[in-house]
Amino acid sequence: MTLRTHVTVLPPSLVEMATRHVRSAVLSGALEPGERIIEETLCARLGISRAPVREALRLLAQEGLVEHLPRRGFRVLVWSATDILQLFELRRVLERHAIESALPLPAHGDPFGAVRTALDEMRTADVSDDTLERDNAHRRFHLEVVALAGNHQLNLAYAPVLLKLQLPMARNLREEARVASRRNGIRRHAELLESLESNDPDIACAALQRHGELTYLNLDIC
């Protein structure tokens, strides 16, 4: 006797559409930390049923952008200042290890091409004022820096840290652009790339230490 299991498969396009919509709203600041996400409102705005919206919120919870509150639905995740600083410190430790492991790289080819491409994508998004794509390119930049080490396990350890930091990283770039200059963020990443291209781990690690400018997050630790 064969038992047939009926599994509802949601159209990926609907889930992806809902995921992109909410992620963009969170990273742009349209949805603030702690703000409740009303499923009915999302369904009406996107013209879709609740199933893909709930799946999108579940995926975003895995990314560390939203959280589920029992019997209360979803809200934008709130990180404490301590959590954010600890995550940035962990990011810096992993990136430093990657740089120390990777450099010097063989001179043949273009070992920093993927990092340079991500920086170019940041520049393009900045010119077109596409904040979501700039944030995506920003994360790709840091992922490619770590990928220089060619360490698969390091990549696996680093990726979830970067996902958890995507909101603080986006807010920091956004506030830096508002308070100082939109070009500041690009300049800092260009300087880090230039230090990597020196192929000297000491120079690159020193630049990495200077790179983590978090002034614009206003993190107060008592």
Sequence and secondary structure as in RCSB ss.txt:
>XXXX:A:sequence
MTLRTHVTVLPPSLVEMATRHVRSAVLSGALEPGERIIEETLCARLGISRAPVREALRLLAQEGLVEHLPRRGFR
VLVWSATDILQLFELRRVLERHAIESALPLPAHGDPFGAVRTALDEMRTADVSDDTLERDNAHRRFHLEVVALAG
NHQLNLAYAPVLLKLQLPMARNLREEARVASRRNGIRRHAELLESLESNDPDIACAALQRHGELTYLNLDIC
>XXXX:A:secstr
           HHHHHHHHHHHHHHHHHTSS TT EE HHHHHHHHT  HHHHHHHHHHHHHHTSEEEETTTEEE
E    HHHHHHHHHHHHHHHHHHHHHH S  SSS TTHHHHHHHHHHHHHHHTT HHHHHHHHHHHHHHHHHTT 
 HHHHHHHHHHHHHHHHHHHHHHHHHHHHT HHHHHHHHHHHHHHHHTT HHHHHHHHHHH   GGG     
